[in-house]
């Protein structure tokens, strides 16, 4: 896939911004699950841990989208 601008209601946005928002929602879901099962109390600094998880999720999403086949 080529990373070109996406027309969103007449406004061109960079694809990384859409991936960042999607990764944030995935991270919120993962953070909720970790807090529900009490896993965040086992890490040294929960805020750093959540940030690291966000970076891992975002980079994984970028790699998946970059490997996505271009139609046509």
VMD Tcl script that builds the backbone (N, CA, C; Angstrom):
set m [mol new atoms 216]
animate dup $m
set s [atomselect $m all]
$s set {name element resname resid chain x y z} {
  {N N UNK 1 A 0.844 -1.189 0.000}
  {CA C UNK 1 A 0.000 0.000 0.000}
  {C C UNK 1 A 0.879 1.238 0.000}
  {N N UNK 2 A 0.437 2.203 -0.756}
  {CA C UNK 2 A 1.144 3.479 -0.742}
  {C C UNK 2 A 0.503 4.370 0.311}
  {N N UNK 3 A 1.324 5.091 1.017}
  {CA C UNK 3 A 0.838 5.979 2.060}
  {C C UNK 3 A 0.561 7.354 1.450}
  {N N UNK 4 A -0.612 7.504 0.863}
  {CA C UNK 4 A -1.024 8.781 0.299}
  {C C UNK 4 A -2.143 9.359 1.149}
  {N N UNK 5 A -2.398 10.631 0.967}
  {CA C UNK 5 A -3.410 11.297 1.762}
  {C C UNK 5 A -4.790 10.682 1.507}
  {N N UNK 6 A -5.612 10.715 2.539}
  {CA C UNK 6 A -6.965 10.167 2.471}
  {C C UNK 6 A -7.947 11.323 2.554}
  {N N UNK 7 A -8.913 11.340 1.643}
  {CA C UNK 7 A -9.937 12.383 1.638}
  {C C UNK 7 A -11.008 12.009 2.657}
  {N N UNK 8 A -11.093 12.762 3.740}
  {CA C UNK 8 A -12.048 12.500 4.813}
  {C C UNK 8 A -12.979 13.703 4.914}
  {N N UNK 9 A -14.140 13.608 4.274}
  {CA C UNK 9 A -15.136 14.679 4.250}
  {C C UNK 9 A -14.556 15.984 3.698}
  {N N UNK 10 A -13.751 15.880 2.653}
  {CA C UNK 10 A -13.196 17.051 2.008}
  {C C UNK 10 A -11.894 17.549 2.601}
  {N N UNK 11 A -11.392 16.881 3.620}
  {CA C UNK 11 A -10.132 17.275 4.249}
  {C C UNK 11 A -9.129 16.152 4.027}
  {N N UNK 12 A -7.969 16.502 3.505}
  {CA C UNK 12 A -6.937 15.504 3.288}
  {C C UNK 12 A -6.166 15.288 4.590}
  {N N UNK 13 A -6.115 14.037 5.018}
  {CA C UNK 13 A -5.390 13.691 6.242}
  {C C UNK 13 A -4.339 12.638 5.902}
  {N N UNK 14 A -3.275 12.678 6.657}
  {CA C UNK 14 A -2.207 11.700 6.470}
  {C C UNK 14 A -2.664 10.349 7.016}
  {N N UNK 15 A -2.280 9.264 6.374}
  {CA C UNK 15 A -2.708 7.947 6.854}
  {C C UNK 15 A -2.169 7.610 8.238}
  {N N UNK 16 A -1.028 8.172 8.610}
  {CA C UNK 16 A -0.485 7.884 9.938}
  {C C UNK 16 A -1.401 8.425 11.030}
  {N N UNK 17 A -2.090 9.531 10.771}
  {CA C UNK 17 A -2.984 10.070 11.797}
  {C C UNK 17 A -4.175 9.147 12.040}
  {N N UNK 18 A -4.678 8.531 10.982}
  {CA C UNK 18 A -5.775 7.575 11.154}
  {C C UNK 18 A -5.278 6.320 11.863}
  {N N UNK 19 A -4.070 5.887 11.536}
  {CA C UNK 19 A -3.493 4.734 12.221}
  {C C UNK 19 A -3.220 5.036 13.693}
  {N N UNK 20 A -2.827 6.281 13.996}
  {CA C UNK 20 A -2.583 6.658 15.387}
  {C C UNK 20 A -3.862 6.606 16.206}
  {N N UNK 21 A -4.963 7.080 15.634}
  {CA C UNK 21 A -6.246 7.047 16.347}
  {C C UNK 21 A -6.703 5.600 16.546}
  {N N UNK 22 A -6.559 4.778 15.500}
  {CA C UNK 22 A -6.950 3.376 15.621}
  {C C UNK 22 A -6.098 2.653 16.666}
  {N N UNK 23 A -4.796 2.930 16.682}
  {CA C UNK 23 A -3.909 2.312 17.669}
  {C C UNK 23 A -4.249 2.773 19.082}
  {N N UNK 24 A -4.692 4.010 19.220}
  {CA C UNK 24 A -5.062 4.507 20.538}
  {C C UNK 24 A -6.288 3.766 21.070}
  {N N UNK 25 A -7.274 3.512 20.192}
  {CA C UNK 25 A -8.452 2.766 20.624}
  {C C UNK 25 A -8.101 1.321 20.988}
  {N N UNK 26 A -7.200 0.707 20.240}
  {CA C UNK 26 A -6.751 -0.646 20.584}
  {C C UNK 26 A -6.025 -0.635 21.920}
  {N N UNK 27 A -5.204 0.386 22.156}
  {CA C UNK 27 A -4.467 0.489 23.416}
  {C C UNK 27 A -5.405 0.724 24.585}
  {N N UNK 28 A -6.444 1.541 24.387}
  {CA C UNK 28 A -7.433 1.741 25.451}
  {C C UNK 28 A -8.097 0.418 25.803}
  {N N UNK 29 A -8.440 -0.375 24.789}
  {CA C UNK 29 A -9.060 -1.668 25.022}
  {C C UNK 29 A -8.106 -2.607 25.769}
  {N N UNK 30 A -6.827 -2.639 25.368}
  {CA C UNK 30 A -5.843 -3.481 26.045}
  {C C UNK 30 A -5.587 -3.004 27.477}
  {N N UNK 31 A -5.542 -1.681 27.673}
  {CA C UNK 31 A -5.335 -1.147 29.015}
  {C C UNK 31 A -6.505 -1.486 29.928}
  {N N UNK 32 A -7.718 -1.428 29.399}
  {CA C UNK 32 A -8.897 -1.786 30.181}
  {C C UNK 32 A -8.827 -3.252 30.602}
  {N N UNK 33 A -8.420 -4.119 29.658}
  {CA C UNK 33 A -8.301 -5.534 29.985}
  {C C UNK 33 A -7.219 -5.799 31.022}
  {N N UNK 34 A -6.090 -5.116 30.895}
  {CA C UNK 34 A -5.005 -5.297 31.863}
  {C C UNK 34 A -5.403 -4.783 33.245}
  {N N UNK 35 A -6.129 -3.670 33.280}
  {CA C UNK 35 A -6.571 -3.132 34.572}
  {C C UNK 35 A -7.650 -4.027 35.183}
  {N N UNK 36 A -8.481 -4.591 34.354}
  {CA C UNK 36 A -9.558 -5.451 34.857}
  {C C UNK 36 A -9.004 -6.699 35.525}
  {N N UNK 37 A -7.947 -7.262 34.962}
  {CA C UNK 37 A -7.358 -8.465 35.521}
  {C C UNK 37 A -6.194 -8.165 36.482}
  {N N UNK 38 A -5.926 -6.899 36.748}
  {CA C UNK 38 A -4.911 -6.523 37.711}
  {C C UNK 38 A -3.481 -6.698 37.237}
  {N N UNK 39 A -3.257 -6.672 35.941}
  {CA C UNK 39 A -1.906 -6.878 35.421}
  {C C UNK 39 A -1.039 -5.631 35.513}
  {N N UNK 40 A -1.645 -4.459 35.585}
  {CA C UNK 40 A -0.852 -3.224 35.628}
  {C C UNK 40 A -0.130 -3.031 36.961}
  {N N UNK 41 A -0.526 -3.742 37.992}
  {CA C UNK 41 A 0.167 -3.576 39.271}
  {C C UNK 41 A 1.496 -4.312 39.310}
  {N N UNK 42 A 1.771 -5.137 38.292}
  {CA C UNK 42 A 3.022 -5.874 38.234}
  {C C UNK 42 A 4.109 -5.161 37.431}
  {N N UNK 43 A 3.800 -4.016 36.850}
  {CA C UNK 43 A 4.803 -3.283 36.075}
  {C C UNK 43 A 5.358 -2.148 36.928}
  {N N UNK 44 A 6.565 -1.723 36.582}
  {CA C UNK 44 A 7.235 -0.704 37.384}
  {C C UNK 44 A 6.539 0.645 37.273}
  {N N UNK 45 A 6.242 1.072 36.054}
  {CA C UNK 45 A 5.619 2.379 35.836}
  {C C UNK 45 A 4.487 2.189 34.823}
  {N N UNK 46 A 3.240 2.146 35.275}
  {CA C UNK 46 A 2.130 1.842 34.365}
  {C C UNK 46 A 2.006 2.801 33.184}
  {N N UNK 47 A 2.310 4.076 33.374}
  {CA C UNK 47 A 2.192 5.025 32.265}
  {C C UNK 47 A 3.213 4.734 31.171}
  {N N UNK 48 A 4.446 4.438 31.554}
  {CA C UNK 48 A 5.461 4.079 30.569}
  {C C UNK 48 A 5.103 2.782 29.860}
  {N N UNK 49 A 4.553 1.845 30.618}
  {CA C UNK 49 A 4.167 0.572 30.038}
  {C C UNK 49 A 3.055 0.752 29.007}
  {N N UNK 50 A 2.048 1.560 29.326}
  {CA C UNK 50 A 0.951 1.802 28.388}
  {C C UNK 50 A 1.468 2.531 27.152}
  {N N UNK 51 A 2.392 3.478 27.332}
  {CA C UNK 51 A 2.983 4.167 26.184}
  {C C UNK 51 A 3.758 3.194 25.297}
  {N N UNK 52 A 4.505 2.289 25.910}
  {CA C UNK 52 A 5.256 1.300 25.138}
  {C C UNK 52 A 4.307 0.372 24.377}
  {N N UNK 53 A 3.206 -0.011 25.003}
  {CA C UNK 53 A 2.217 -0.845 24.324}
  {C C UNK 53 A 1.616 -0.080 23.149}
  {N N UNK 54 A 1.356 1.209 23.318}
  {CA C UNK 54 A 0.824 2.028 22.229}
  {C C UNK 54 A 1.799 2.074 21.052}
  {N N UNK 55 A 3.078 2.255 21.333}
  {CA C UNK 55 A 4.083 2.297 20.266}
  {C C UNK 55 A 4.173 0.947 19.560}
  {N N UNK 56 A 4.092 -0.137 20.302}
  {CA C UNK 56 A 4.128 -1.471 19.698}
  {C C UNK 56 A 2.906 -1.693 18.822}
  {N N UNK 57 A 1.729 -1.312 19.294}
  {CA C UNK 57 A 0.504 -1.480 18.516}
  {C C UNK 57 A 0.556 -0.617 17.259}
  {N N UNK 58 A 0.985 0.633 17.389}
  {CA C UNK 58 A 1.054 1.529 16.239}
  {C C UNK 58 A 2.048 1.014 15.196}
  {N N UNK 59 A 3.225 0.597 15.618}
  {CA C UNK 59 A 4.208 0.109 14.654}
  {C C UNK 59 A 3.744 -1.184 13.997}
  {N N UNK 60 A 3.056 -2.026 14.739}
  {CA C UNK 60 A 2.518 -3.254 14.147}
  {C C UNK 60 A 1.456 -2.938 13.100}
  {N N UNK 61 A 0.612 -1.964 13.385}
  {CA C UNK 61 A -0.420 -1.578 12.426}
  {C C UNK 61 A 0.207 -0.975 11.172}
  {N N UNK 62 A 1.241 -0.167 11.325}
  {CA C UNK 62 A 1.917 0.421 10.166}
  {C C UNK 62 A 2.557 -0.671 9.317}
  {N N UNK 63 A 3.183 -1.652 9.950}
  {CA C UNK 63 A 3.788 -2.748 9.192}
  {C C UNK 63 A 2.743 -3.579 8.463}
  {N N UNK 64 A 1.602 -3.825 9.094}
  {CA C UNK 64 A 0.543 -4.599 8.445}
  {C C UNK 64 A -0.022 -3.832 7.253}
  {N N UNK 65 A -0.253 -2.536 7.429}
  {CA C UNK 65 A -0.806 -1.727 6.336}
  {C C UNK 65 A 0.212 -1.593 5.203}
  {N N UNK 66 A 1.483 -1.507 5.526}
  {CA C UNK 66 A 2.509 -1.378 4.487}
  {C C UNK 66 A 2.630 -2.652 3.656}
  {N N UNK 67 A 2.364 -3.794 4.247}
  {CA C UNK 67 A 2.450 -5.067 3.528}
  {C C UNK 67 A 1.155 -5.414 2.809}
  {N N UNK 68 A 0.094 -4.622 3.007}
  {CA C UNK 68 A -1.199 -4.880 2.398}
  {C C UNK 68 A -1.065 -4.783 0.881}
  {N N UNK 69 A -1.580 -5.748 0.128}
  {CA C UNK 69 A -1.425 -5.693 -1.332}
  {C C UNK 69 A -2.237 -4.566 -1.965}
  {N N UNK 70 A -1.655 -3.966 -2.987}
  {CA C UNK 70 A -2.328 -2.878 -3.719}
  {C C UNK 70 A -3.257 -3.511 -4.748}
  {N N UNK 71 A -4.563 -3.171 -4.702}
  {CA C UNK 71 A -5.479 -3.753 -5.685}
  {C C UNK 71 A -5.222 -3.193 -7.085}
  {N N UNK 72 A -5.381 -4.068 -8.041}
  {CA C UNK 72 A -5.268 -3.615 -9.437}
  {C C UNK 72 A -4.013 -3.857 -10.038}
}
mol reanalyze $m
mol bondsrecalc $m
mol representation Tube
mol addrep $m
